[in-house]
Amino acid sequence: MQLKWLEDFIVLAQERSFTRAAELRHVTHPAFGRRIRALEAWAGTPLVERTSGPVTLTPAGHSFLETAGQLARNLAQSHEELQSLAGRQARTVTLATGRTLARTVVADWLVRLQPLLQGGELCIRTRALADTVALLERNEADFSLVYHHPALAIRLDARQFLHRTVASDRLVPVSRATAQGHALHRFGPSGATDTVPYLAYAPQLALGRLVEDHLAHNPHAPRLQRVVECDSADAHYEYVQKGLGVAWLPWSMVHADCQARRLALAGDARMEVRFDVRLYRPKRRLGPLAEALWKALSQR
């Protein structure tokens, strides 16, 4: 059964003339008649009384007329919605990333990508590292923006996906600054016995794995007392500002506070964790907007 058959039948019921209905439907009289017969064959019963006078509907035709109208309206509405959705999808790019990267790297991107995004939309989905990769593998995201470091395992089939390194950053231990601009909590010299209050990441967080790996393999690691564990770098940022302890935060997040002497480094360069940021995508051709974004972001 085709939508045009329903529309033919509705017009025929209104006009009560095969000739007039065929004109309004922009088809020949014989073709219009064949479409009405095809609808009757689908229904399994005559819908129209074929007499010499004005067209009348059979009892089955009268019964079906209201249903045909509702079906035609619903199908037309659904078609419009699907066309609208298809148009929106063509102008939408989905990026899966972590909450901290969304705040730092992606925030910087959005400023310089505004000309490209005019008439389009960047849909940002924040997830844990494994989930951002899974979204890409399930074709639920065009791109995945993730940390890259030997301590983090990203398993994506190189035959299906490719990547670009789009940024570099480092985790630095920071504390609230004193009035003199020094760290309120600071690591002592190697071998010092004083403990420093430590704001730790939850183990499932990528940043947490980077810090714990760094501390476990660093001979200069300070003595730390875990006082808070949280799965949010944003929360740690607030805790540090309140003087609750030391946290390893991305330099891209805290450099302005350090320059303004609101925060201060709690240790030297040996305490830093350097990492890259990679953008992953499928090798298959993406939409025009996604391809334009990939080209722009690949030019680091």
N, C-alpha and C positions, 0 to 999 in steps of 0.2 A: 504494500500500500504506500502511495506517495502523497506528500503534502499537497501537491498541485491538484490531485483528485479531490481532496477535501475542499480546497478553495473553489474548484469548478462546481462542485455540488452546491456549495453555499450560494454562489452567484446565480446558479440555475434556479434555486429555490426562491431567490429574491426577484429575479427578472421574469420567471415563469415562461421563458422562451429560449429554445436552444440557439436560435440565430443570434439574438441579442447577447446572450451569455457568452457565446463563442467570440463575438466582437470584443466584448469587454475583457476577455481572457487572451485576446490577440492570437487566436488559433482559428483554423478553418472549421466550418460546421462539421464535416466528417470526423476530423481529428478530435473535436470536442466530444462528439457522440461516442467515439471509441473510449475516451477516458472515463466517461460516465459509466459505460458498460464494464470497464475494468474495475471500477469501484464497486459496482453491483456484484461482480464475480467475487471480489474479495469479501463482500458482506454476506454472500450466499443467498441473496434474495433481491427482488426488484425494489428499487427505491423511488422510481419515477413512473407515473402512469403515462403511457405513450398513446395519447389521443390526438385528434385533429385540433382541438382547442388549446387554450393556454395550458401549460405544463402544470400538473398537480403531483403531489407526492403521495406515495402509498403510505399506509399506516406505519410500515417499517421505516419509510423515508422520513416521516414526521418525527418518529422516535429517535432516529439517528441524527437529525439536523442539529439538535442542541449539543449532542456529543461531538459532532464534526466541528462545530464552532469553537467549542472549548479546546479540542485537540489542536486545531489550527492556531489558536491564540497561544497555547502553551508552547507548541513547536516553534512558532515565530519568535516568541520571547526567548526561548532557550537558544535559538540560533543567534539572536542578537547578543546574548550574554556570552556565548562561546566566541563570537567574533571579537567582542570587546576584550575578553580574556586573552585571546590569541594576540591581539594587538598590544595589550599590556605586557604580556610575556616577552614579546619581541623587543620591548623597550626596557626590560628589567634584567639586571645581572645580579646573581646571588653569590655572595662571598661568605664563606664559612671561616671563622677565626676565633681566637680566644678573646676574653673580655679585656685583657690588658693591651693586646695588640690593637683591638678596636679603638681603645682610648688614645694610643700613641701613634703608631704607624698609619693606621687608617684615617685617623683624624687629620693628620698632615696631608694625606692623599686627597681627602675630600676638598681641601682648599684649592689645590692646583688642578683637580679634575673637573671642576665646575663647568668649564666650557664644553667638555665632552658629555657631561651628564644632562645638559639641557635637553628637555624632551624625553629623558630616560630616568631610570631609578636604580640606585645601588641598594640592594636588599642585603643587609648584614645580619648574619646568624652567628651568635656567640655560643660556643660549645667548648667542652674539654678537648684536648688535643686529639685523642682517638676518635671522638665524635665528628670533628671537623673533617678528618680524613674519610670517615665512613660516609658522610654526606656527599663528598666528591665521588667516591666509588659508586654510590647509588644514583648518580646523576641528579642529585637534589641540590647541587651547587655547581656553579661554573668554575669557581676558584676556591682554593683553600690556602689561607695564609697562616704559616706555622713557624715556630722556632726550629732552628737547626743547630744541633750540637751532638757530639759523639755520645753523650749520656741519654739522648732522646732517640728512640728508634721509630722512624717513619717508614712503613712498609707499603710502598706503592709500586705497582708493576711498571717498570721503565718502558715496557712496550706499549703501554696505554696512556701514560702520563708523562709530562715533562715539567720542569721547574726553572725558575730564575731566582737568584739571590737578589733581593730588592732592598735590603737594609742590613746594617750591622748595629749592634747595641751592646751594652754590658750591664750586668747587675752589680750594683755598688752597695756596700753596707752604709746606711745613713741613720743619723740620730737627730733629734731636735737640737738646734744650736742654742748655746748660751748667749747672754748679752754681749760677750766678747767674740762671738762667732765661732766658738769651739764646739765640738760634739759633746752633748750632755753625757752620752755613754760612748766610751771610746775603748778600742782594744789596746791593751798594754803591750809592752815589748815581748818578743818570743820567750816563752817560759814563764810568763807572769801567771800568778795563781788567782788573781781577781777574776770573778765571773761577771759577765755582761748580760743583762736581760735581753732575751732573743725572741723576736716575733717570727715564728716559723710558719711556712706554708704547709697546707695539708698535702700528704704524700701523693695524692692523685693529680696534683697540679703540676704542669710542666715546669714552672718556675721553681717549685719545691724540689723537684728531682735534680734540677741544675744546681741549686744551692747545696743540697745534701751530698751530691756527688763531689762538689768542690770541697766541702768541709772534710769529707772522708779521705780525700787524697791530697790534702794540702798540709805539708809539715808545719806550716806557720799558723794553722787554724787556732783561733783564740778559744778560751774557755767560755762557754755559753750556758746560760740557764734559760731553758724554754719557759716562757711565761704565757704565751698565747700561741695557738695554732689556728690558722684561718685559711680558707680557700680563695681569698680575694686580695689582690694586690692593692686595690683601691682602699679596702679596709685597713690594710697595713700602713698605707700612706697616712691615713687619719690617725692611727695609733702612734706612729712615729712623731707626728706633729704634736701630739699630746704628751710626749715625753715618756711613753711606756716602755721603750726599749729600742733595739736596733733591728732593722729589717733590710734585706737585700731587695732593692727596687731598681727597675730599669732607669738608666741614666736619662733616657728620653723623657721620663716622667718627672724626675726630680731636679734636673740641672738648673731650671729657673729658680727653684727654692734655694738651692745651694749657692747660686750667684747672689741671691738676695739675702743670704745668711739667715734664712729661716730654718734651714737644715744644714747639716755638716757631715762630711765623710767620717765614718767611725774607724776606718783603717786605710792602709795604703793600697797601692796597685796590686799587691800580692793577694788581696782579698777580693779582687774583682773577678767576675765570671763573664767572659766574652762569648757572644753567640751571634749567629746570623739569623736573618728572617727570610724564609723562602715562600714564593708564591707558586702553587701547583695548579695545573689545569689538565684536562684531557687533551690527547693529541688530535682528536677529531675536530672538525671545524665547528666553531661556536657562532653565535649570532653576531651581527655587525657591531653592536655596541660592545659586546664582550671582547671581540677581537680588537676593537679600537682601544679599549682599556688595557688589554694585555700589551699591545704595542707601546702605549704610553708608559706603563709601569715597568716594562722591560728596559726602558732607557733610564737606568738608575742615576 
